[in-house]
Amino acid sequence: MTYHEHGINLTKGQADKLQRAAKKGCPFSIHLSHAKLRGEHKMWLTTRQVQKIAKLLQKGTGGMVLELSATQLKENMQKVGGFLPMLAGLAMRALPMLAKTILPALGVGALSGLGGVAVNKALWSGLYLKRGGCVCTVKPSDKGLYLKPSNARITYGDGLYLKRGQQFHDGAGLILGANSPFKNIPLLEEVIHSNDAFAPVSYLNLQSVHVEDKHFDMKKRLTSRLDHYPMKRSSDIHKEIFSENEPRIHESEICELDTPYKCPESTDLIKLQVKQREKDIWITGVTVKRERGKTTEEMTCLAMNKLKECMLERTGNWSLSDLCMINLYISDMNDFGAINDIYKKYFGLNPPARVCVQVPLPENIVLQLECYGSCNEDKHTMHVQSISHWAPANIGPYSQAVKVDKRMYIAGQIAMVPSTLNIISGGIRAESRLCLRHIHRILEAMPGSTSLKNISIAICYVSQRDYISIVKKEMKYAGHTFLNHNHSSFSIENNTMPSMIEFVVVPRLPRNAKVEWKVYSDITDILSIENTIFHLSDQLKSTGKYKVTNSSLSCIVKVDRSGNQFERPDLSRAVKCFYQCYEKIVQSSEVEWKSLPALSIFYSVLSSFSYDHLIKELSCQLNKDIIFTIVPVIEFSSETTLLVGCH
């Protein structure tokens, strides 16, 4: 007999009766009103039944009694996609037929049950969801599979639901077949751990799983094998960060001149300093001196061993694994690779964040370390090592970001294209824009989901002073793009967020980048920026900015010449001017001296200051609870700036 597919509409009671009749294998009759002659419940009917329904529908009135024989019910049970298999789970009765025909053809063999656990096994052609005996084929929709909770079964808890036609059917368990997107998994076991009526718990056990080598033509070149992968290059990133109508700045428009500088004379005054406060520790003055006959690797080992011993000697079981942020100042960027090879041996899975720049250290100093560590349990680390498109992987043994309590320490960010790890082409403007996008994405990805507005303090290192004005414009653009601010409100000049930024010119950056950002961010609400101005004389002026958060005090203190620029400033008076402004900030913030972080003090080697004299004056005038690092740089954004201190 010939059967035709037709959709009718059944009530829940009618469906239940139909299910019981199908299980018993007995005939069944059901009354269908005119409104129920057409619906979403697919049934396989005889030619005469379909013709009768068609006449009633054409007439526009009248119902009928639908009589289903045992043979017709059996036929409905075996039809894939029919209503009965979905309703009663009778598709599982087809397993004997599958075992005899399909399974041997696939080389799988017969199915068998497992004693002691609730097990469902099958191997069909496709991907299925199963729950309570209902087997539903999963069909892709657009770009994926879409599952939705059903309000009708909400009392039983949300599970996996499959849309079929205009209805959502529940299903649980995964049945894999020959055409499944999951290959080489012949059997899957669903083990019921807790058969609770309201919140059942189960887990899936994949059986007979093995690993196979990828098959590809070794004769093909690597570039041809990667052609189908969407690896973004500089040109692709340019399209993302620049609009078509934006004016471009070409490299030729910016004068690239090497600023002549001389490293300070050799010094023996740098001392190791340590400050410990409950769960926090700061270490400065970790240096290594040049020695004849020793390689860069050997000298790096000396510095790292010195740091390691310093940590182990402290009370509280400190170790290098507790370090969260390291500022690495090196005298020659050509040693970057050799230093990294040794540095990485001292850290494990989640190394501290790190900022690395070349600065004009004294002639006898190879490198200088400034470190912060914490044994706070509330610590989260982002350590990106794989190639991605969202942000660059680490090019050294460091983490992208480390969150300690409410503060975030971001590793130095340069404008690398994530998929190639090369610096983006296009000059300082492209580098600035991509750097800020990296920072924004890292802040968003870390716990707390902060943004650029949460930056508490930042140091922007550039290789040319002419770049600073362009970087400031890109900061304004970043505020407009990432924070939906208008261009005028996001302004460094207007002291709106983030104004706690200092620009420093250094000889060289990693990968010969033109700009690198060092950023600290706070998750908690940041109090408004307070400004402090202190005039010592007609020649010197100190200015200070600070923010107070629940976690710490962030500040920047600057000393500038205010009088005759050709008159040589007095170093002692400059340090006094700096400290008095800093002292006023600490008193106004009501933060205890013992709780202050290590202070980074930058000075220009183009000034008349002596490195050794600066150390002596700072050691003499600063509060005994202050530890500091002196960082020689080429110059600042202003020619009048003499000293800059920050933490």
Backbone hydrogen bonds, N-H to C=O, Kabsch-Sander energy under -0.5 kcal/mol:
donor,donor_aa,acceptor,acceptor_aa,energy
4,H,45,L,-3.3
6,H,43,M,-2.7
8,I,41,H,-2.5
9,N,36,K,-2.2
10,L,8,I,-0.5
15,A,11,T,-2.2
16,D,12,K,-2.1
17,K,13,G,-2.2
18,L,14,Q,-2.4
19,Q,15,A,-2.1
20,R,16,D,-2.1
21,A,17,K,-2.3
22,A,18,L,-2.0
23,K,19,Q,-1.9
24,K,20,R,-2.0
25,G,21,A,-1.5
26,C,21,A,-1.6
28,F,68,L,-3.0
30,I,66,L,-2.3
32,L,64,M,-3.3
33,S,31,H,-0.5
36,K,33,S,-1.1
37,L,34,H,-1.3
39,G,7,G,-1.4
41,H,8,I,-2.5
42,K,40,E,-1.0
43,M,6,H,-2.8
45,L,4,H,-2.8
45,L,43,M,-0.7
47,T,2,T,-0.7
50,V,46,T,-2.2
51,Q,47,T,-2.3
52,K,48,R,-2.1
53,I,49,Q,-2.1
54,A,50,V,-2.2
55,K,51,Q,-2.0
56,L,52,K,-2.0
57,L,53,I,-2.3
58,Q,54,A,-2.2
59,K,55,K,-2.2
60,G,56,L,-1.8
61,T,56,L,-0.8
64,M,32,L,-2.3
66,L,30,I,-3.5
66,L,64,M,-0.6
67,E,65,V,-0.7
68,L,28,F,-4.0
68,L,66,L,-0.5
69,S,67,E,-0.5
73,L,69,S,-2.4
74,K,70,A,-2.2
75,E,71,T,-2.2
76,N,72,Q,-2.2
77,M,73,L,-1.9
78,Q,74,K,-1.2
79,K,75,E,-0.5
79,K,76,N,-0.8
80,V,78,Q,-0.6
82,G,79,K,-1.7
83,F,42,K,-2.6
86,M,82,G,-1.1
87,L,83,F,-2.4
88,A,84,L,-3.0
89,G,85,P,-1.4
90,L,84,L,-0.6
91,A,85,P,-0.6
92,M,89,G,-1.5
93,R,90,L,-1.6
94,A,91,A,-1.7
95,L,92,M,-1.6
98,L,94,A,-2.2
99,A,95,L,-3.2
100,K,96,P,-1.4
101,T,97,M,-1.7
103,L,98,L,-2.8
105,A,101,T,-1.1
106,L,102,I,-1.4
106,L,103,L,-0.5
107,G,103,L,-0.7
107,G,104,P,-0.7
108,V,103,L,-2.0
117,V,114,L,-0.6
119,V,117,V,-0.8
126,G,124,W,-1.0
128,Y,175,I,-1.9
129,L,136,C,-2.4
130,K,173,G,-1.4
131,R,134,C,-1.5
134,C,131,R,-2.2
135,V,85,P,-0.5
135,V,133,G,-0.5
136,C,129,L,-2.6
136,C,134,C,-0.6
138,V,127,L,-3.1
139,K,137,T,-0.5
141,S,144,G,-3.1
144,G,141,S,-2.1
147,L,145,L,-0.5
151,N,149,P,-0.5
153,R,150,S,-1.1
154,I,151,N,-1.3
156,Y,153,R,-1.8
157,G,154,I,-1.4
160,L,171,G,-0.7
162,L,169,H,-4.2
163,K,146,Y,-0.7
164,R,162,L,-0.5
164,R,167,Q,-3.2
167,Q,164,R,-1.8
169,H,162,L,-3.8
169,H,167,Q,-0.5
171,G,160,L,-3.2
175,I,128,Y,-1.7
176,L,174,L,-0.5
177,G,126,G,-1.2
178,A,124,W,-1.0
180,S,177,G,-1.6
183,K,181,P,-0.8
187,L,207,Q,-0.8
189,E,205,N,-2.5
191,V,189,E,-0.6
191,V,203,Y,-2.5
192,I,118,A,-0.5
192,I,190,E,-0.6
193,H,191,V,-0.7
193,H,201,V,-2.1
194,S,201,V,-2.5
196,D,194,S,-1.2
201,V,194,S,-2.7
203,Y,191,V,-2.0
205,N,189,E,-3.1
206,L,204,L,-0.5
207,Q,187,L,-1.8
216,F,214,K,-0.7
218,M,216,F,-0.8
220,K,217,D,-1.3
225,R,221,R,-1.8
226,L,222,L,-1.3
227,D,224,S,-0.8
229,Y,226,L,-1.6
231,M,229,Y,-2.2
232,K,230,P,-0.6
236,D,233,R,-0.5
237,I,233,R,-2.3
238,H,234,S,-2.6
239,K,235,S,-1.4
240,E,236,D,-1.1
241,I,237,I,-2.3
242,F,238,H,-2.1
246,E,243,S,-1.1
250,H,248,R,-0.6
253,E,250,H,-1.7
254,I,251,E,-1.7
256,E,254,I,-0.6
257,L,255,C,-1.0
259,T,257,L,-0.7
273,Q,284,T,-2.6
275,K,282,W,-2.6
277,R,280,D,-2.9
280,D,277,R,-3.0
281,I,373,G,-2.2
282,W,275,K,-2.8
283,I,371,C,-2.3
284,T,273,Q,-2.5
286,V,369,L,-1.4
287,T,285,G,-1.0
288,V,367,L,-1.0
290,R,364,N,-2.3
294,K,291,E,-1.7
299,M,295,T,-2.1
300,T,296,T,-2.3
301,C,297,E,-2.1
302,L,298,E,-1.6
303,A,299,M,-1.8
304,M,300,T,-2.6
305,N,301,C,-2.6
306,K,302,L,-1.9
307,L,303,A,-2.0
308,K,304,M,-2.6
309,E,305,N,-2.7
310,C,306,K,-1.9
311,M,307,L,-2.0
312,L,308,K,-2.3
313,E,309,E,-1.8
314,R,310,C,-0.6
314,R,311,M,-0.9
317,N,314,R,-0.5
318,W,314,R,-0.6
322,D,319,S,-1.9
323,L,320,L,-1.5
324,C,372,Y,-3.0
325,M,372,Y,-2.0
326,I,353,A,-1.9
327,N,370,E,-3.0
328,L,326,I,-0.7
328,L,355,V,-3.3
329,Y,327,N,-0.7
329,Y,368,Q,-2.8
330,I,328,L,-0.5
330,I,357,V,-2.1
331,S,366,V,-2.1
335,D,332,D,-1.9
336,F,333,M,-1.7
339,I,335,D,-2.7
340,N,336,F,-2.3
341,D,337,G,-2.1
342,I,338,A,-1.1
343,Y,339,I,-2.9
344,K,340,N,-2.4
345,K,342,I,-1.2
346,Y,343,Y,-1.6
347,F,344,K,-1.0
353,A,324,C,-2.4
354,R,399,S,-0.5
355,V,326,I,-2.1
357,V,328,L,-1.7
358,Q,508,R,-2.1
359,V,330,I,-2.0
361,L,359,V,-2.3
363,E,264,P,-2.0
365,I,362,P,-2.2
366,V,288,V,-2.5
366,V,364,N,-0.5
367,L,288,V,-0.6
368,Q,329,Y,-2.6
369,L,286,V,-2.7
370,E,327,N,-1.7
371,C,283,I,-3.0
372,Y,325,M,-2.4
373,G,281,I,-2.9
374,S,322,D,-2.6
375,C,279,K,-2.1
379,K,377,E,-2.0
380,H,403,K,-2.3
382,M,401,A,-2.8
383,H,381,T,-0.6
384,V,382,M,-0.6
385,Q,383,H,-0.6
388,S,418,P,-0.5
394,N,384,V,-2.4
398,Y,396,G,-2.2
399,S,352,P,-1.1
400,Q,382,M,-2.1
401,A,382,M,-1.3
402,V,409,Y,-2.1
403,K,380,H,-3.3
404,V,402,V,-0.5
404,V,407,R,-2.8
405,D,378,D,-2.9
405,D,403,K,-0.5
407,R,404,V,-2.4
408,M,521,S,-3.6
409,Y,402,V,-2.8
410,I,408,M,-0.6
410,I,519,V,-2.4
411,A,400,Q,-2.8
412,G,354,R,-2.2
413,Q,517,W,-2.0
414,I,412,G,-0.6
416,M,414,I,-2.1
417,V,422,N,-3.4
420,T,417,V,-1.2
421,L,417,V,-3.4
424,I,415,A,-2.5
431,E,427,G,-2.3
432,S,428,I,-2.6
433,R,429,R,-2.2
434,L,430,A,-2.3
435,C,431,E,-2.5
436,L,432,S,-2.0
437,R,433,R,-1.6
438,H,434,L,-2.3
439,I,435,C,-2.2
440,H,436,L,-2.4
441,R,437,R,-2.4
442,I,438,H,-2.2
443,L,439,I,-2.5
444,E,440,H,-2.0
445,A,441,R,-2.0
446,M,442,I,-1.8
449,S,446,M,-2.4
450,T,443,L,-1.4
454,N,451,S,-2.0
455,I,452,L,-1.5
456,S,520,Y,-2.2
457,I,520,Y,-1.4
458,A,500,M,-2.1
459,I,518,K,-2.4
460,C,502,E,-2.8
461,Y,459,I,-0.7
461,Y,516,E,-3.0
462,V,504,V,-2.5
463,S,514,K,-1.5
467,Y,464,Q,-1.3
468,I,465,R,-1.5
470,I,466,D,-0.5
471,V,467,Y,-2.3
472,K,468,I,-2.2
473,K,469,S,-1.5
474,E,470,I,-2.0
475,M,471,V,-1.8
476,K,472,K,-1.6
477,Y,473,K,-2.0
478,A,474,E,-2.5
479,G,475,M,-2.0
480,H,476,K,-1.6
481,T,477,Y,-2.5
482,F,478,A,-3.1
483,L,478,A,-0.6
483,L,479,G,-1.2
484,N,480,H,-0.5
485,H,479,G,-1.8
489,S,486,N,-0.6
490,F,486,N,-1.3
491,S,489,S,-1.2
495,N,492,I,-1.5
496,T,491,S,-1.7
501,I,499,S,-2.2
502,E,458,A,-1.8
504,V,460,C,-2.7
505,V,635,E,-2.7
506,V,462,V,-2.4
506,V,504,V,-0.5
508,R,358,Q,-0.8
512,N,509,L,-1.6
513,A,510,P,-1.8
516,E,461,Y,-2.4
517,W,413,Q,-1.8
518,K,459,I,-2.6
519,V,410,I,-0.7
519,V,517,W,-0.5
520,Y,457,I,-2.5
521,S,408,M,-2.5
522,D,454,N,-2.4
523,I,406,K,-2.9
524,T,406,K,-0.5
527,L,548,V,-1.4
530,E,546,Y,-2.2
532,T,544,G,-3.0
534,F,542,S,-2.8
536,L,534,F,-0.6
536,L,540,L,-0.9
537,S,540,L,-1.3
541,K,560,D,-2.3
542,S,534,F,-2.5
543,T,558,K,-2.3
544,G,532,T,-3.1
545,K,556,I,-2.2
546,Y,530,E,-1.7
547,K,554,S,-2.8
549,T,552,S,-2.3
554,S,547,K,-2.7
556,I,545,K,-2.4
557,V,645,G,-2.9
558,K,543,T,-2.9
559,V,643,L,-2.3
560,D,541,K,-3.0
561,R,640,T,-2.2
562,S,539,Q,-3.2
563,G,539,Q,-1.0
567,E,564,N,-1.1
571,L,569,P,-0.6
574,A,570,D,-2.1
575,V,571,L,-2.4
576,K,572,S,-2.1
577,C,573,R,-2.5
578,F,574,A,-2.2
579,Y,575,V,-2.8
580,Q,576,K,-2.3
581,C,577,C,-1.5
582,Y,578,F,-2.3
583,E,579,Y,-3.1
584,K,580,Q,-1.8
585,I,581,C,-1.8
586,V,582,Y,-2.3
587,Q,583,E,-2.3
588,S,584,K,-2.2
589,S,585,I,-2.3
590,E,586,V,-1.0
591,V,586,V,-1.1
595,S,592,E,-1.3
596,L,593,W,-1.4
599,L,627,I,-2.6
600,S,646,C,-2.5
601,I,599,L,-0.6
601,I,629,T,-3.2
602,F,600,S,-0.6
602,F,644,V,-3.6
603,Y,631,V,-1.5
604,S,642,L,-0.8
605,V,633,V,-2.7
606,L,634,I,-0.8
607,S,604,S,-1.2
614,L,610,S,-2.3
615,I,611,Y,-2.0
616,K,612,D,-2.2
617,E,613,H,-2.5
618,L,614,L,-2.4
619,S,615,I,-2.6
620,C,616,K,-1.8
621,Q,617,E,-2.5
622,L,618,L,-2.3
626,I,623,N,-2.1
629,T,599,L,-2.3
631,V,601,I,-3.0
631,V,629,T,-0.6
633,V,603,Y,-2.7
634,I,505,V,-2.2
635,E,505,V,-0.9
637,S,503,F,-0.8
641,T,638,S,-1.1
642,L,559,V,-3.4
643,L,559,V,-1.3
644,V,602,F,-2.1
645,G,557,V,-2.9
646,C,600,S,-2.2
647,H,555,C,-1.6
